[in-house]
Amino acid sequence: MAYRRRAGVLLHPTSLPGPGGIGSLGVDLERFLQFLSLAGFSLWQILPLTPPAAGNSPYSAYSAFAGNPLLIDLPSLADEGDLSVFPPSEPFSAARVDFPAVTRHTEQLLRRAAEGFFAHGHSSHWEEFWHFCDTTSWLHDYALFQALKRHYDGIPWVRWPRELALRESDACARASEALGPEIGNQKYQQWQFQRQWQRVRRHAASHGVAIIGDLPIFVAFDSADVWCNRRLFLLDPSGRPTVVAGVPPDYFSSTGQLWGNPLYDWEAMAQDGYAWWIARIRHQLEQFDLVRIDHFRGFEASWQVPVSAATAAQGSWVSGPGAPFLQAVQAACGRLPFIAEDLGVITPQVEALRDQFALPGMKVLQFAFDSNADNPYLPHNHIPDSVVYTGTHDNDTACGWAATLSPEVRSAAVAYLGTDGTCLADDLIRTALMSVAATAILPMQDLLGLSSDARMNLPGTAMGNWGWRMQSGLLTTERADGLRVLLQRYGRCDGGGR
């Protein structure tokens, strides 16, 4: 990353306003991108776009390659003739995503759209669809996985009949034939998602906005990735994990975080030159301009917890693939336009790996004021080759953070920032923009001055996360003009404007 000063906004598409109970890749996203341009922002950061599994988390997905069908813009399908009508048939909440209701509603309409598409095979997009099917290597396995999940009422793949759980070729061939209509539906959804996302990319580029994606280092156990690649993970002969991922006790949890993801068998991956990982990163680079690597330290060492452990505190650090892995990726993909999420327990070895490949790390201001002058998140310790945030999707909003500070931390923050503490949230925004870090990313909740009710995720909790939605009508030209003044003041304004 060049040291050109710039700024961006963190907002996941599900949080956009609009019909259907969830943000989508439609007109409200186009308005948001126009707002970014007017305000002088040149970056948009999102969370993973993959189809969420456990707890609706985008960090626990049914596939590391597929897109989330809930984001598909349904009115566009109606405009193309695949849906005859698009009535919002349920009274959705405008404030939060009701995932069960939205999933029922959207899946029903997507299935109807797929049936409409296949019913009129003369569609002008027919050849485009089949080209997508023929050239997308992961598509059939994912579609079969989802069809089998639906057929077996959502139970994990490890509990399917043994011949299917172990992917015996004859059993999979029979299932592919028997479940043909549902497989077609899944392929149609992925085709529509990918073409709509590429439309978003073109729209962003036309406004001078680059998109930062998010790549979780681990994948979900109940996913097409593990089902199709059991030899690449630390599993027992029946296919169940022997150890799972997490992090030790930290800022967010006194017992650590037990994520439950299976761990990679890095030795097995090295034998074929990390082919699965290279395919995954190539896919990311086709979708995004930059990629944040979530839990980057896992490439140096990961916290492995015995599958029988009650909490993550019983785990231990185990070495990862290190520099040979990143060298293989670089040789295959060229320059690595990554941001290394280097939060938490970071060792000199992790820092050396990050710096060897010139990857910018992260500076989170909410972590800056609870220790001493050596705290790496304090602005005087920032470096140009880094990305500064007021907070991330795992933090409280800046207003919520300020409201819950201990008297000691509040006093330290007020003294350091040189303000009266009337609005620490605004102080954090201004401080992030002032930082020498080349890139500053601001969560939309902080720009809107929202309380803890707008928090995206509370680590260590399984339910109630990821549902915040922005109210319509907030992205006014007046707000854009005010932000543009701030960005200009601190040398981060980029193009756009009126």
C-alpha positions as a printed Julia matrix, in Angstrom:
498×3 Matrix{Float64}:
   0.0     0.0     0.0
   1.33    3.43   -0.96
   1.5     6.06    1.75
  -1.11    8.25    0.08
  -3.39    9.54    2.83
  -6.93    8.35    2.43
 -10.02    7.43    4.4
 -12.81    4.89    4.24
 -16.0     3.73    5.89
 -16.7     0.33    7.45
 -20.25   -0.79    6.64
 -21.47   -4.28    5.79
 -24.11   -4.45    3.02
 -26.61   -6.17    5.33
 -26.7    -2.91    7.36
 -27.96   -0.79    4.48
 -31.57    0.42    4.48
 -34.07   -0.71    1.89
 -36.92   -3.19    1.32
 -36.9    -6.89    2.13
 -35.67   -6.62    5.72
 -31.95   -6.6     4.92
 -29.5    -4.47    2.98
 -28.83   -5.65   -0.55
 -26.68   -5.05   -3.62
 -29.32   -2.69   -5.02
 -30.17    0.97   -5.21
 -29.44    1.79   -1.55
 -25.88    0.52   -2.0
 -25.51    2.74   -5.07
 -26.66    5.72   -2.98
 -24.15    4.82   -0.28
 -21.28    4.71   -2.78
 -22.35    8.09   -4.13
 -22.34    9.44   -0.56
 -18.78    8.16   -0.03
 -17.66    9.97   -3.15
 -19.38   13.21   -2.18
 -17.78   13.08    1.28
 -14.3    12.46   -0.15
 -13.88    8.86    1.02
 -11.97    6.56   -1.31
 -12.34    3.24    0.54
 -15.27    1.06    1.57
 -14.57   -1.82    3.96
 -17.0    -4.68    4.42
 -17.26   -7.95    6.35
 -17.09  -11.32    4.55
 -19.69  -11.69    1.79
 -19.96  -15.45    2.23
 -23.24  -17.24    3.15
 -23.49  -17.13    6.98
 -23.98  -20.31    8.94
 -23.9   -20.45   12.76
 -25.41  -17.42   14.48
 -25.75  -15.56   11.16
 -22.07  -14.66   11.43
 -20.3   -13.77    8.18
 -17.17  -15.21    9.83
 -18.76  -18.67    9.98
 -19.87  -19.52    6.46
 -21.06  -22.5     4.46
 -18.4   -21.7     1.87
 -15.26  -19.6     1.61
 -16.06  -18.95   -2.07
 -19.83  -18.53   -2.4
 -21.76  -15.28   -1.92
 -24.55  -14.61    0.56
 -27.85  -15.0    -1.34
 -29.65  -12.78    1.18
 -27.78   -9.84   -0.36
 -29.18  -10.39   -3.85
 -31.21   -7.4    -5.02
 -34.62   -8.92   -5.67
 -36.11   -5.95   -7.57
 -33.37   -6.49  -10.18
 -34.62  -10.05  -10.7
 -38.12   -8.68  -11.24
 -36.78   -6.14  -13.75
 -35.11   -8.98  -15.69
 -38.33  -10.98  -15.79
 -37.33  -13.86  -13.51
 -39.76  -12.64  -10.83
 -43.2   -11.54  -11.97
 -43.69   -9.28   -8.95
 -41.72   -8.23   -5.91
 -44.04   -7.49   -2.98
 -42.5    -7.28    0.51
 -44.84   -9.91    1.91
 -43.73   -9.53    5.53
 -43.62   -6.44    7.79
 -39.87   -6.4     8.37
 -38.19   -4.35   11.06
 -36.32   -1.37    9.69
 -33.91   -1.24   12.65
 -32.5    -4.77   12.75
 -32.32   -7.79   10.48
 -34.75  -10.51   11.5
 -32.63  -13.27    9.99
 -35.16  -16.16   10.22
 -37.95  -14.1     8.64
 -35.67  -12.57    6.0
 -34.23  -15.98    5.12
 -37.71  -17.51    4.66
 -38.89  -14.6     2.55
 -35.77  -14.3     0.39
 -35.3   -18.03   -0.2
 -38.9   -18.32   -1.37
 -38.49  -15.51   -3.88
 -35.09  -16.71   -5.07
 -36.49  -20.18   -5.67
 -39.38  -18.65   -7.61
 -36.9   -16.55   -9.63
 -34.79  -19.61  -10.46
 -37.88  -21.49  -11.6
 -38.83  -18.53  -13.78
 -35.33  -18.36  -15.26
 -35.19  -22.06  -16.12
 -38.76  -22.02  -17.44
 -37.85  -19.53  -20.17
 -34.6   -20.99  -21.41
 -34.53  -18.44  -24.22
 -33.43  -15.81  -21.69
 -30.83  -13.39  -23.04
 -28.7   -14.38  -20.05
 -28.87  -18.11  -20.7
 -25.39  -18.41  -22.23
 -23.93  -16.16  -19.5
 -25.36  -18.44  -16.82
 -23.97  -21.62  -18.36
 -20.58  -20.02  -18.91
 -20.54  -19.16  -15.2
 -21.4   -22.79  -14.32
 -18.73  -24.18  -16.65
 -15.94  -21.88  -15.46
 -16.56  -21.7   -11.69
 -14.61  -24.58  -10.19
 -16.19  -24.56   -6.72
 -19.79  -24.11   -7.84
 -21.1   -27.66   -8.26
 -19.64  -28.93   -4.99
 -21.15  -25.98   -3.14
 -24.54  -26.39   -4.83
 -24.59  -30.12   -4.06
 -23.59  -29.41   -0.46
 -26.45  -26.94   -0.03
 -28.92  -29.26   -1.75
 -27.94  -32.08    0.58
 -28.19  -29.76    3.59
 -31.74  -28.92    2.56
 -32.58  -32.57    1.85
 -31.35  -33.64    5.3
 -33.09  -30.78    7.17
 -29.93  -28.8     7.84
 -27.97  -31.36    9.86
 -24.14  -31.16    9.59
 -22.55  -33.08    6.74
 -20.76  -35.41    9.16
 -24.19  -36.85   10.11
 -25.29  -37.55    6.54
 -25.28  -41.17    5.3
 -21.7   -42.37    5.39
 -21.27  -42.63    1.61
 -22.28  -38.98    1.22
 -20.38  -37.72    4.25
 -17.25  -39.32    2.79
 -18.12  -38.06   -0.72
 -18.06  -41.42   -2.45
 -18.23  -40.66   -6.16
 -21.18  -42.94   -7.0
 -23.24  -41.59   -4.1
 -22.52  -37.98   -5.09
 -23.41  -38.7    -8.71
 -26.75  -40.19   -7.67
 -27.43  -37.24   -5.35
 -26.56  -34.77   -8.11
 -29.14  -36.37  -10.37
 -31.84  -36.73   -7.71
 -31.42  -33.18   -6.4
 -31.02  -31.55   -9.8
 -33.69  -28.82   -9.4
 -32.3   -27.63   -6.04
 -28.74  -27.72   -7.38
 -29.93  -25.57  -10.28
 -31.52  -23.16   -7.81
 -28.27  -22.85   -5.85
 -26.24  -22.25   -9.0
 -28.72  -19.61  -10.16
 -28.39  -17.8    -6.81
 -24.61  -17.77   -7.02
 -24.67  -16.57  -10.61
 -26.99  -13.7    -9.7
 -24.91  -12.8    -6.65
 -21.66  -12.7    -8.6
 -23.04  -10.65  -11.48
 -24.68   -8.18   -9.08
 -21.47   -7.9    -7.07
 -19.45   -7.15  -10.2
 -22.0    -4.43  -11.0
 -21.34   -2.99   -7.53
 -17.58   -3.09   -8.16
 -17.99   -1.16  -11.4
 -20.21    1.39   -9.67
 -17.67    1.81   -6.85
 -14.83    2.26   -9.33
 -16.81    4.92  -11.21
 -16.97    6.89   -7.92
 -13.27    6.39   -7.18
 -14.0     4.02   -4.29
 -11.85    0.92   -3.72
 -13.4    -1.98   -1.8
 -11.67   -3.69    1.13
 -12.85   -7.27    1.59
 -12.42   -9.42    4.68
 -10.93  -12.9     4.65
 -11.37  -15.0     7.82
  -8.33  -17.18    8.26
 -10.45  -20.17    9.35
 -13.54  -21.79    7.8
 -16.58  -23.36    9.4
 -16.56  -27.11   10.03
 -20.04  -27.54    8.55
 -19.04  -26.12    5.2
 -18.51  -27.21    1.64
 -14.81  -26.39    2.13
 -14.26  -29.03    4.83
 -16.66  -31.54    3.29
 -14.77  -31.41   -0.01
 -11.24  -31.19    1.44
 -11.11  -33.35    4.58
  -7.44  -34.24    4.04
  -6.48  -30.57    4.46
  -7.85  -30.33    8.01
  -7.0   -31.91   11.36
  -9.88  -34.39   11.54
 -10.32  -37.89   12.91
 -11.21  -40.82   10.58
 -14.95  -40.09   10.96
 -14.4   -36.52    9.78
 -14.73  -34.75   13.14
 -12.17  -32.21   14.35
  -9.5   -33.27   16.83
  -8.67  -29.66   17.74
 -10.5   -26.4    17.12
  -9.54  -22.74   16.78
  -9.85  -19.91   19.26
  -7.87  -17.27   21.07
  -6.6   -17.19   24.66
  -8.09  -14.91   27.34
  -7.98  -11.32   26.1
  -9.62   -7.88   26.14
 -12.96   -9.37   25.09
 -13.17  -12.49   27.3
 -11.52  -13.73   30.5
 -11.76  -17.35   29.27
 -10.73  -16.62   25.71
 -12.84  -17.16   22.62
 -13.68  -20.7    21.53
 -14.45  -20.3    17.85
 -14.81  -24.0    17.1
 -13.39  -23.88   13.57
 -11.33  -26.87   12.45
  -7.57  -26.32   12.11
  -5.63  -26.73    8.9
  -3.2   -29.55    8.31
  -0.51  -27.21    7.01
   1.82  -30.09    6.13
  -0.83  -31.6     3.86
  -1.49  -28.18    2.31
   2.22  -27.66    1.63
   2.35  -30.9    -0.37
   0.33  -29.41   -3.22
   1.78  -25.91   -2.93
  -1.13  -24.54   -0.85
  -3.41  -24.89   -3.89
  -6.68  -24.48   -1.94
  -5.46  -21.31   -0.26
  -4.14  -19.86   -3.51
  -7.5   -20.51   -5.19
  -9.23  -18.81   -2.26
  -7.02  -15.73   -2.39
  -7.32  -15.45   -6.17
 -11.09  -15.47   -5.72
 -10.79  -12.68   -3.14
  -8.64  -10.6    -5.46
 -11.25  -10.99   -8.2
 -13.85   -9.52   -5.84
 -11.98   -6.79   -3.95
  -9.27   -4.21   -4.41
  -7.74   -4.86   -0.98
  -8.27   -7.66    1.54
  -8.1    -7.55    5.33
  -6.73  -10.88    6.6
  -8.67  -11.6     9.78
  -6.49  -13.14   12.54
  -3.31  -12.79   10.49
  -1.28  -14.12   13.4
  -2.7   -17.59   12.66
  -0.21  -17.87    9.8
   2.6   -17.66   12.35
   0.9   -19.64   15.14
  -2.68  -20.55   16.0
  -4.36  -21.2    19.34
  -5.38  -24.86   19.2
  -7.93  -26.11   21.71
  -8.72  -29.82   22.26
 -12.19  -30.51   20.92
 -13.29  -31.73   24.37
 -12.23  -28.52   26.17
 -14.91  -26.41   27.84
 -13.2   -23.06   27.19
 -10.44  -21.65   25.03
  -8.26  -21.16   28.1
  -7.2   -24.83   27.77
  -5.53  -24.31   24.39
  -1.93  -23.8    23.31
  -0.03  -22.04   20.53
   1.0   -24.24   17.58
   3.2   -23.0    14.75
   1.63  -22.1    11.41
   3.06  -22.15    7.86
   4.83  -18.79    8.16
   6.83  -17.18    5.38
   6.87  -20.18    2.97
   3.09  -19.96    2.74
   3.04  -16.24    1.96
   5.9   -16.68   -0.49
   3.87  -19.32   -2.34
   0.85  -17.01   -2.43
   2.98  -14.12   -3.66
   4.53  -16.25   -6.38
   1.09  -17.32   -7.58
  -0.85  -14.06   -7.12
   1.74  -11.28   -7.34
   1.68   -8.3    -4.99
  -0.23   -8.98   -1.78
  -2.72   -6.11   -1.27
  -3.49   -7.21    2.27
  -4.18   -5.53    5.59
  -2.96   -7.72    8.44
  -5.37   -7.89   11.36
  -2.69   -7.97   14.04
  -4.76   -7.32   17.16
  -4.59   -9.29   20.4
  -1.56  -11.29   21.51
   1.08  -10.27   18.96
   4.64  -11.57   19.25
   7.83  -10.3    17.59
   7.58  -13.31   15.26
   4.14  -12.19   14.05
   5.39   -8.64   13.53
   8.42   -9.93   11.61
   6.18  -12.01    9.31
   3.89   -9.04    8.71
   6.81   -6.72    8.0
   8.67   -9.2     5.78
   5.81   -8.9     3.29
   5.23   -5.16    3.89
   1.7    -5.67    5.13
   0.13   -2.76    7.03
  -1.22   -3.61   10.47
  -4.16   -2.17   12.4
  -4.33    0.55   15.07
  -7.6     0.67   17.04
  -8.08    3.82   19.07
 -10.5     2.24   21.54
  -7.54    0.15   22.78
  -5.24    3.15   23.2
  -5.92    4.66   26.61
  -5.83    1.86   29.19
  -2.07    1.51   29.74
   1.01    3.7    29.34
   2.82    5.77   26.73
   4.19    2.62   25.05
   0.69    1.49   24.04
   1.01    0.78   20.27
  -2.5     2.1    19.62
  -1.76    5.6    20.93
  -1.45    7.96   17.95
   2.14    8.99   18.75
   3.12    5.33   18.2
   1.38    4.98   14.83
   3.41    4.55   11.65
   2.47    5.5     8.07
   2.33    1.86    6.97
  -0.75    1.08    9.07
  -4.54    1.45    9.12
  -6.15    3.34   11.99
  -9.69    2.61   13.17
 -11.84    4.23   15.83
 -13.15    0.68   16.37
 -13.86   -2.51   14.43
 -16.98   -4.64   13.99
 -16.02   -6.4    17.25
 -15.88   -3.17   19.26
 -18.7    -1.18   20.78
 -19.61    1.96   18.88
 -17.46    4.98   19.79
 -20.41    6.51   21.67
 -21.06    3.25   23.49
 -17.38    2.92   24.34
 -17.25    6.45   25.72
 -20.35    5.87   27.86
 -18.89    2.81   29.59
 -15.32    3.94   30.28
 -13.98    3.66   33.79
 -13.16    7.02   35.4
  -9.44    6.25   35.08
  -9.53    5.45   31.36
 -11.85    8.38   30.63
  -9.48   10.72   32.43
  -6.52    9.35   30.49
  -8.35    9.68   27.17
  -9.5    13.24   27.86
  -6.01   14.29   28.94
  -4.33   12.68   25.91
  -6.84   14.0    23.37
  -6.76   17.48   24.88
 -10.53   17.95   24.95
 -13.19   18.48   27.61
 -14.6    14.99   26.98
 -18.03   16.3    25.94
 -18.04   14.04   22.86
 -15.24   11.49   22.93
 -16.72    9.75   19.9
 -16.1    12.82   17.73
 -12.67   13.15   19.32
 -11.81    9.61   18.22
 -12.91   10.34   14.65
 -10.83   13.49   14.49
  -7.83   11.72   16.06
  -8.05    8.86   13.55
  -8.06   11.33   10.68
  -5.11   13.23   12.22
  -3.01   10.06   12.61
   0.12    9.57   10.52
  -1.33    6.2     9.48
  -1.8     6.35    5.72
  -5.29    4.88    5.91
  -8.12    5.71    8.33
 -11.28    3.6     8.47
 -14.37    4.82   10.34
 -17.37    2.59   11.15
 -20.6     4.11    9.87
 -22.08    3.84   13.38
 -19.38    6.22   14.62
 -19.97    8.71   11.81
 -23.65    8.71   12.75
 -22.92    9.07   16.48
 -24.89    5.94   17.43
 -25.06    4.24   20.83
 -24.34    0.63   21.82
 -27.68   -0.41   20.32
 -25.97   -0.16   16.93
 -23.09   -2.46   17.86
 -22.43   -5.06   15.16
 -20.91   -7.88   17.22
 -20.14   -8.76   20.83
 -17.34  -11.38   20.75
 -18.0   -14.45   22.85
 -21.78  -14.31   22.34
 -23.44  -16.6    19.84
 -26.75  -14.86   19.22
 -28.09  -11.35   18.73
 -25.22  -10.08   16.58
 -24.8    -8.81   13.01
 -28.34   -7.4    12.76
 -27.87   -3.61   12.93
 -29.35   -1.62   10.06
 -28.87    2.02    9.18
 -32.04    4.07    8.94
 -32.89    5.58    5.56
 -32.46    9.27    4.91
 -29.27    9.73    6.98
 -26.81   10.01    4.12
 -27.6    13.63    3.28
 -25.54   16.01    1.19
 -25.15   18.2     4.28
 -23.56   15.31    6.18
 -21.33   14.53    3.19
 -20.23   18.16    3.0
 -19.34   18.21    6.71
 -17.28   15.04    6.43
 -15.56   16.35    3.33
 -14.37   19.38    5.28
 -12.85   17.05    7.91
 -11.15   14.88    5.32
  -9.74   17.91    3.54
  -8.43   19.32    6.83
  -6.39   16.21    7.48
  -5.25   15.54    3.93
  -7.46   12.53    3.31
 -10.02   13.89    0.85
 -10.08   12.06   -2.46
 -11.8    13.21   -5.65
 -15.6    13.26   -5.86
 -17.53   16.19   -4.52
 -20.18   18.36   -6.06
